[in-house]
């Protein structure tokens, strides 16, 4: 795969030979015109992404019911009970939830609109969840486990995935209850989960061994190290090939970007596992939420940081780290991000507002350019970082952002070809389901300045704004996006752009569909 720099050099050489470089083919500008010139017809192909690139998580503890990150708006008295929460954590950070209703018509309709996707059911709680394939009634977990997943609950997961066009991704129980007297992992629980999935007519498309093995102590494995991980993977890999040959093995599924000095650093885990993974998976969070960090920034610092280059580009650094590890330990294998959001521990207080939509879409644009094949948001509908409000599944701003990405951005990634402008982030893909068409995404993070674009072709504009950055309501082309009667989604029809010169409002996110771009890379 050619680097972005190599692609730019190649395009420059083409221009010198008489072919049109994208920026050279844009409409001419006057000397005083500050607009940015683009030429959708000549944007070169960078690569492609999985058709299920934009995906999401439903935490295992949502499926079973239990204590998960308490929403900031939850004013109930915190519980002091520590049962069912990760070791060493403050019980006040959590709130009990009933099992998620995966048969809810609104939830299914909204999830289906994001399909096709991958649905990952995992998370910290999955490491210590016991699968009871014989009993549909809740009971206390056996020794060495913290929760119970019933066959009926898993049936609900398999049925939900089928209904919303989502391929199922998971991880296995790996805590003390799954280990023999020598501390070696045994696949008995994994075997039961796979067999039940197959009996229900489902398929586990991909699986990680455990959630975040670099944080194994949270799953009650206090003496776990890289050698332990390698030993466990040596058991898992042949077992999985025999029990579910169609399942691809993801790993290491870590969140750390530390060096080889870390006892459970990603580098050491990959070295211990050997070249067994079909794709290299990792997690990324830009920060710890105030639940875990115990620090709440001022409004001014919050707004400034959330739109800063340093904040938005953090995931680039993580992706580079894992790409380098991939090149060393699993050359040619794809990268998957199986968990990401703005902040770990349930998200920041503004995760549910328009302010986080800049990060959400910029992450997708950046990772697509890097050829990361899958990005799974955490979560679909739990705590503050959920795409949907967890009580009634009302869409949040990030859901509307996700829906527009799904509607417009195809799987072929293009080189925008424009010069860098501080505070403006531009991404281009082939327009979904439109031969020759191009989709542009323009993210203006400057809260004061307007930006202008110039390009050829007949375009439609889909501009997202909000009255305030921390609003939970978002407008498209000036009209609030919301569900209609019977939970029908709005049509999301873009407004025609009358001229090739178009403005981007301050602190706005704008998609453009250019159906008649006639880009040869998109045919």
N, C-alpha and C positions, 0 to 999 in steps of 0.2 A: 504494500500500500504506500503511495507517495505521500510525503508530508505536505502540509499546507504551503510551506515555502517552495517546495519543488513544483507544486501545481502552479503557483504564481510565476515562477521562472519559466515554466513551459508555456504558459499563456503569453508571457511577454515575447518569447521567441516567435510564437505564432503571429503576434501582431506585427513584428518586424518583417515577417514573410508575406504580409498582406492580409492575413486574417484579422478580424476585428476583435480586439480585446474589449471586454464588457464595458469598461468605463469609457473607452474611446468612442463607443457607438451610441452613447447617450445623447439626448438632444443637446444642442450647443447652449452654453450659458453666456450671459453678458459678463463683462468684467466685474460688475458690482453684484452679481448673483451669488449669494452664499450657499445655495442649495447643493445637495450631494447628488452627483450624477450616477445613475445605475442603468444597466442595459440587460434586462431579464432575458432577452433572446440569446445572449452570448455568454451567459454564466456557465462556467464549466462544471462538469460533474466531479465531485470530490469522492463520493462513495455512496453506500446505501446502508439502511438500518432495517432491523426486524420490523415486520408489519405490526407487531405488538410492542413496539418500542416504548410507548407510553403505557405504563401499567401501574398496579397498586397492590397494597397489602391489606389484608384483614388479619389482625393479630389473633393468635391461637386463643388468648384469654378472652377475646370477644366471642369466639365460638362457644367456649365452655362456660362463659360467665365467670366473673372474678374481679379482682382489684387491679385496675389499670390507672394510668395517669389521670389525676383529678383535673377536670376543666377549671380554668381560672374563675369562671362564672358560677361554679358550684359552691354555694354558701352553706351547705350542710356541715354540721360539726364533724371534723375529721375523726376517723376511727383510730384507736390505738392498737388494734389487733394487727399482728404481723403475719398471720397465716396467709399463705398463697401469694406473698410478694417476694421478690428477689432478696437474697440474704444481704444483710447490712444496710438496707434502705429504710428511710423514715416512713412509717405507715401513713403519716398525714399527707404525703404526696399522692396518695391513691384514693380511689373511690370505687365502690362495688358497682358492677353492671350486670344486669341479667344477660343471658346469651343473646347475641344479636339475632334479629328476626330476618333471616335470609330469604324468607318467602314474601317479605313486604313488597307490595306492587310498586310503590314509589322507588324503593331502593333498587329493585330489579330494572325498572325502566331507565333510571339514571345511570346505572352501571352498564347496561346494554348499550347505551348511547356512546360510551367510551370504547366499545369493542371494535375490533378484536383486541384482546389484552391478555396479559398474564395475571393471574390471581395468586399471590403468595400468602399462604397461611403458615405463619411461623412466629418469630419474635422470641424474646428471652424466656417467656413462660413455656414455650414449646419444648425447651430442653428438659423440663421436668414434668411434662404432662403424660399421664398414663392413659393409654387407649384401651377402653373396655369394650371388646367386640361382642360381648354376650349380654350385657346389662344396659338397658335403656333408661334406667333410673339412676339419678345422681347418688353417689356414695363417697365416702372418704377415700382419698388416694392411698394406695399401699405405701409401705415404708420406702423412702427414697424418691418419692414423687410429691409434687405440690398441687396437682390438679388432675381432673379426670375428664377425658373426652369420650362421650358415648358414641355408639354406632349411629344412633339417630342424628346426633349433631354432625357427624362426619357425612352422613347421607345428605344433610342439608347443604353442606359445602359442595359436594359433588354435583348436586342438582342445581345449585346456584351458578356454579361455573358453566354448566351446560346451557343454562337459560340465558346467560349474558355474554356468551361467546368468549369465555376466558379459559385459557389453559392453566391447569393447576400446578403450582409450585409449592414445595413445603420443605421442612427439615424434620429430623427424627428426634425422639426422646434420647437423651445422652447422659442423664444425671446418674446419681448413685444407684437408683433402682434398676438400671439397665446393665449393671456391671457384675461380673463374676467375683469370686473371692480374691482373685489377683488384681482386680481393678480394671480388667479388660472389658471393653464394650461388647455386648452380645446383641444380635439383631432380632431377638424375639418380638419386641414391640414394633420394630420397623416391619417385620414380616406380617404381623397382624394388620397394620395400617395399609400396606400394599395389597394384601389379599382382600380386605374389605373394599378398597377402592375398585379393584377389578370386579368383584362380585356385584358392585353397584353400577357397573357399566361405565366406570370412569377410568381415567389414566392420570398418573402423576407424571407430568411432562418433564419436570426437572426437580432436582432435590439437592439441598446442601446437607452435609452431615449434621451440623448443629448450628444454632444461631450464635454468631460471634464467638468463635473458640478462643479468641484473644482475651475475652472477658469470661472465661470458663468458671471462675470462682463464683460469679453471680449464679451459676447453675449448680452450685454446691460441690464443684470439683476444685478443692483448694490446692491440691498438689499437682495440678495438671500442667504439663509442659509440652514442648514441641515433639519430643520423643513419644509422649502419650498419644498425641494427635496422629503422628505417623503410624503408630501401632493400630489405632482405631481405624484409620483409613484403609489399612491393609486388610482389615476384616470387612469393612463396608463395600469396597470396590467390587470384589468378586461376588459378594452376596447380592448387590444391586443388579449386577449384570445377569445373574441367574433368576432373581425374583421378579425383575421388571426391566427387561432388556431395552425397552423403548425409552426409559427414563435417562435423561442426560444428567451427569454428575457435575454440580457446581461447587466451586471452592476457591479460596478458603472461607469466604463469607465473613471476613474480618472488617473491623472499623478503624484499626490503627494504621498509622503511616509512620510508625517508628522504625528505627534501624535494627540491625542484627543483634544489638545488645539487649533488646527486649526478650525475656524468656519465652513470651508467646507472641513475638512480633510476626507480622505476615510473612516476612522473608524466611524465618526459621520454620514456620508452619509449612510453607510450600516446599522447602528443601526436604523436610521430613516426610511429606506425603508422597513426593515423587510425581512423575508426569501422568497423573491419573484423571485430572479434571478436564471435562469437555469444554468448559468455559470458566474464566477466572471471574469470580464474583467478589464484590466488596460493598461496604456500606459507607455512606457519607452524611455527616451532619456538620453544619458550619459552626455550631456552638452547643453548649449545654443550656437548656432553658433555665429560667429563674428557679424552677422547682429544685434543680440539682445544683446550680451554681450559687444560689442564694443572693444573686445580684440582679437588680432591676434598673436598667438604664433610664435616664431622663428621656422625655419625649423628643427633645432636640437631638440627642445622641442617637436614639433609636432611629429616627427618620434619616439622619445623615448616614449612619452605618448601613442601614438596610438597602440603600441605593448606591453604595460605594463600589468602586471597582474592586477593592480588596475583598469585600464580602462576596460579590458575585463570582469572582475568579477563584475563590477557595477550592471549588470542586475541580477546577483545572489542575491544581497542584496535586490533589488526591488521585485524579485520573492518570496523571503523568507517573506518579509513584507506582500505581498498580500496572500500568502499561509496561514500565521498565521491568517489574517483576515477571509479568507475563512473558516478555521477550526472553528473559533468562530461563524461566522454568517451564513454560508451555508455549513455545513459539507458534504463532499462527492461530492461537485460540482466541475466541471473541471475549470481550469484556462485558459483564453484566453488573449493573448497580441494583442490588436486590432490596436495598432500603435506603431511602433518603428523605429528608425534609429540612426545614430551616434550622431546627434545633432538636437535639435528643431530649428525652424525658418529656414527651408529650407536646413539644413545640413551644414557641414564644407566645406571649400574650397577643401579639399581632399576627400570628400565623393564620388566623381565620379572617383576615382583612385584606383589602386590595393591596396593601403595602407588600405583602409576601408574593403577590402574583408576578411581580417583576423578577424575583429570584426564581420562581417556579418555571416560568417560560424561558428565562435566560439559561437555566440549567439544561433544559431540553435542547435548546439551540446549540449550546457549547458542546454537549455530549454527542449530539448527532454529528457535528463537525469532526469530532475525534473518533467517530466510528464505534463508540460505545453502542452495543446493540440493543440493550434494554435498560430502562430506567423505571424503577418501581417506587412510587411515592408511598410514604407511610404517614397516614393511613387513608383508606377510603372513607371511613365514618367513625373515627374514635378520637377523643380528646381534641385539643385545639388545632392540631395540624391536619385533621381530617378534611377531605374534599367536601364532605357533607356534614351537616350538624348531626351529632350522634343521637339526639332524642327523636327528631322527626324527619331526618334526612333532607333538610332544606339545603339547597346548593349554596355553597360559599363562593367567594370570588375565584378561588383557584379551580373550582369545578368548571366555571364558565370559561376560564382560560384553557383548561384541559379540553373542553368540548370544541373550542375554536381550533386548537391544534389538531384535534382528531378530524375535524371537518376539512381542513385546508392543507395541512402539511403532509406531503407524501413521503415515500420511503427513499427517494433519491435526493441526496444532499448536494447543493450547489455552492460554488464559490461566489459570494456577493461581489467581490472585486473592487470595493470602494476603500478609500483611505480612512484610517481611524479618526473618529471624532470623539473627544471626551464626553462621556455620558450618553452616547448613542451606540446601541448594539443592534447590528443587522444580521439577519439570517435568511437563507433562501433554500427552498426545496422545490421539487417538481410539485405542481398542484395535484392534489389527490384526485384520481379518477378522471383526469382531463389530459388528453394527449397534447403534448407541446406546451401545456400551461405551466406557470410559475407562481409559487406562493412566497410572499415576502413577510417577514416579521421584523418590525422596527420598534425597539424599546428605548424610549426617551426617559432617562432617569433624572434629567435636569428639572428641578422643581420650578425654575423661573424662566428658562429659555425655550422658545419654540425651535424646532428644526424643520428643514425643508428637504424634500426628495424630488428628483426629476427622473423620469423614466418613460420609455415608449410603451405603447400598448393601451388597450382598454382595461381599466382596473375597477375593482370593487374594494371598498374600504370597510374595515371592521375595527373601529377605534374604541378601546376600553379606557374608561376614566371613572373617577369617583369624586364626589363633592369634597371628601377628605381622604387622605391616604389610608387612614385607619378605619374607614367605613367597611361594613360587612355587606354593603350593597354596591353593585357595580353597574355602570351604564355602557351600552354599546351604541355608538353614534347618537349619544344623548338620551337614549331610552333605557330605563332600568330593565335589567334582565331578571326575569322571574318566571316561575311556572304558571301556566294558565289553568283553566278548569280541567279537572281530571288528571292533573299533573302533566299536562302536555307541555313539551318543551317549545320555546319560541322558535320561529323559523330560522333565525340567524342569517337573514338576507343582508348582504353588504350594500352600502350605498355607492352608486356610480361616482367615479372620480372624473369630473368633467374635463380636466386638463392634465397634462403630464407633470405639472408642478403641484405638489401637495404638501401641506403643512402637518407637522406632528405637534400636538399640544404638549405643554410642559407636563411632566410626570404622567405619561400616557403610554399605552401599549397598542400598537396598530398592526393588524394583519392586512395584506393586500392580496387579492386573487387576480391574476392576469391570465385569463383563459386563452387569449390570442397571442401569447408571447412567441409561439412557434420556436421554442428552444429545442434543438435537435437531441439534447441529452434527455429530454422528457418525453420522447416518442416511443 
